[in-house]
Amino acid sequence: MSPRSLRALLSGIALLLLYVAAAIILLRILPPPHTSADYFVAGSVATLVALLGLFAVLALGGAGVAGRFFRRRRKG
């Protein structure tokens, strides 16, 4: 397995664990008994947290922030 695919696999597993942890934490914060709206809110917020984590991995990982958002001009 190449280092790039291993990094992608580990990032995916970490994001999945982040999603599950956020959903569990939110369901423990919300008062029982849980309605379908509570599960909807917990899943939505957990999805938001996981997508923010994905953005952080893609934007900050590898070449850094500067290399991801703009290209340097050639001097000459």
C-alpha positions in Angstrom: 0.0 0.0 0.0 1.4 3.3 -1.0 1.9 6.1 1.6 -0.6 8.3 -0.2 -3.4 5.7 -0.1 -2.5 4.8 3.5 -2.9 8.5 4.4 -6.2 8.7 2.6 -7.5 5.5 4.4 -6.4 6.8 7.8 -8.0 10.2 7.1 -11.3 8.5 6.2 -11.2 6.4 9.3 -10.4 9.4 11.5 -13.3 11.4 9.9 -15.7 8.5 10.5 -14.7 8.3 14.1 -15.1 12.1 14.4 -18.7 11.7 13.0 -19.6 8.9 15.4 -18.1 10.8 18.4 -19.9 14.0 17.6 -23.2 12.1 17.2 -22.8 10.3 20.5 -21.8 13.4 22.4 -24.8 15.3 21.0 -27.2 12.5 21.9 -25.9 12.5 25.4 -26.3 16.3 25.7 -29.9 16.3 24.4 -32.4 15.4 27.1 -34.1 12.1 26.8 -36.5 10.8 25.6 -35.2 11.3 22.1 -37.6 12.1 19.3 -36.9 11.7 15.6 -36.1 15.5 15.5 -33.4 14.9 18.1 -31.7 12.2 16.0 -32.1 14.5 12.9 -30.3 17.4 14.7 -27.6 15.2 16.1 -26.9 13.7 12.7 -26.9 17.0 11.0 -24.5 18.6 13.4 -22.3 15.5 13.3 -22.2 15.8 9.5 -21.2 19.5 9.8 -18.4 18.6 12.2 -17.1 15.8 10.0 -17.2 18.1 6.9 -15.3 20.8 8.8 -12.8 18.1 9.8 -12.5 17.1 6.1 -11.9 20.7 5.1 -9.2 21.0 7.7 -7.5 17.8 6.5 -7.6 19.0 2.9 -6.8 22.6 3.4 -4.1 22.3 6.1 -2.5 18.9 5.2 0.3 18.4 2.8 1.6 21.5 1.2 0.1 23.8 3.8 -2.5 26.6 3.5 -0.6 28.8 1.0 -0.1 26.0 -1.5 -3.8 25.0 -1.5 -5.5 28.4 -2.1 -3.4 30.3 -4.6 -0.4 29.8 -6.9 2.7 31.9 -6.8 3.6 33.9 -9.9 6.7 33.2 -11.8 9.3 35.9 -11.5 10.7 37.0 -14.8 
